Amino acid sequence: MMWIKRTLIIVCFVFLLMILAVTLAQQSLSCNLFYGNIIETVASINSCVKAASSAENYYEFIRMQDYDDAFKYVGYYTDYSDIHPQLSYNEARMVWKERIIRLKENKTYVLAVNSIDVFIDDGYPRGIANVCVVENGIQKNIIQRIHFLSLIHISE
């Protein structure tokens, strides 16, 4: 009889931890997880949190003008494609970096990130960023859609 009480207490504790994790993920990193059951929601928290952190890192590196680290978050296909890339990873990084630097010289750059909302779409993390940019010297807010290709950089 005692083992039943212990098991029930453990199950209730785990369930409360799952609810707490969902609540924290939705509030702290703008993770919008809406599923019919708690198990699917809990299973999606990890990728949602990683995706939100990945997007925040990308924009922060851009803002700090650390373009080499920012490029780590840019999608670059080397595998699983019928067409192989024309440029190596390093060549693509240099071309991208030169474009970003030229834009900055022409008074077009990221000023701040107002918000990043991440959601799970058919099992994959997607995002919407509200970004404050300066474009040709004029400050404005834009909405960018984010498609996450890889979340590897979070563990580094």
NORPE-V292788 format. One record per residue. RES is the residue in three letters. PSI is psi in radians with two decimals (999 if undefined). D_LAST is the distance of its C-alpha to the last C-alpha in whole Angstrom. Layout:
res psi d_last
RES PSI D_LAST
RES PSI D_LAST
//
This chain:
res psi d_last
MET -0.63 47
MET -0.64 45
TRP -0.52 42
ILE -0.75 42
LYS -0.78 42
ARG -0.77 39
THR -0.76 37
LEU -0.73 38
ILE -0.76 37
ILE -0.76 33
VAL -0.77 33
CYS -0.72 34
PHE -0.79 31
VAL -0.74 29
PHE -0.75 30
LEU -0.67 30
LEU -0.69 26
MET -0.75 26
ILE -0.74 28
LEU -0.75 26
ALA -0.75 23
VAL -0.81 24
THR -0.80 26
LEU -0.74 23
ALA -0.71 21
GLN -0.56 24
GLN -0.75 24
SER -0.61 21
LEU 0.35 19
SER 0.72 22
CYS 2.06 22
ASN 1.76 25
LEU 1.94 25
PHE 1.76 29
TYR 2.83 30
GLY -0.42 33
ASN 2.74 32
ILE -0.54 29
ILE -0.80 28
GLU -0.67 27
THR -0.83 25
VAL -0.68 23
ALA -0.44 22
SER -0.20 21
ILE -0.81 19
ASN -0.88 16
SER -0.58 15
CYS -0.81 17
VAL -0.75 15
LYS -0.73 12
ALA -0.78 14
ALA -0.74 15
SER -0.69 12
SER -0.80 11
ALA -0.74 15
GLU -0.75 15
ASN -0.78 12
TYR -0.93 14
TYR -0.62 17
GLU -0.73 16
PHE -0.69 15
ILE -0.84 18
ARG -0.66 20
MET 0.01 19
GLN 0.52 20
ASP 1.32 16
TYR -0.53 17
ASP -0.76 15
ASP -0.60 12
ALA -0.64 14
PHE -0.41 15
LYS -0.40 11
TYR 0.03 12
VAL 2.39 16
GLY 2.22 17
TYR 2.01 18
TYR 2.19 20
THR -0.40 20
ASP 2.92 21
TYR 0.69 24
SER 2.53 26
ASP -0.48 29
ILE 2.13 29
HIS 2.60 27
PRO 2.52 25
GLN -0.46 28
LEU 2.58 25
SER 2.93 22
TYR -0.81 19
ASN -0.65 19
GLU -0.75 23
ALA -0.72 22
ARG -0.75 19
MET -0.74 22
VAL -0.82 24
TRP -0.78 22
LYS -0.75 22
GLU -0.68 25
ARG -0.76 26
ILE -0.72 24
ILE -0.74 26
ARG -0.72 29
LEU -0.77 29
LYS -0.75 28
GLU -0.53 31
ASN 0.31 33
LYS 0.72 32
THR 1.99 30
TYR 2.89 26
VAL 2.21 24
LEU -0.80 26
ALA 2.80 24
VAL 2.07 23
ASN -0.73 25
SER 2.68 24
ILE 2.08 21
ASP 2.20 23
VAL 2.43 21
PHE 2.85 23
ILE 2.17 23
ASP 1.90 25
ASP 0.69 27
GLY -0.09 24
TYR 2.45 21
PRO 2.40 19
ARG 2.83 21
GLY 2.84 21
ILE 2.17 24
ALA 2.33 23
ASN 1.89 26
VAL 2.36 25
CYS 2.06 28
VAL 2.79 28
VAL 2.09 31
GLU 2.01 32
ASN 0.68 35
GLY -0.02 35
ILE 2.18 36
GLN 2.34 33
LYS 2.82 33
ASN 2.39 31
ILE 2.77 30
ILE 2.24 28
GLN 2.37 25
ARG 2.42 25
ILE 2.28 21
HIS 2.05 20
PHE 2.14 17
LEU -0.63 16
SER 2.45 13
LEU 0.37 10
ILE -0.67 8
HIS -0.26 5
ILE -0.60 6
SER -0.13 4
GLU 999 0
//
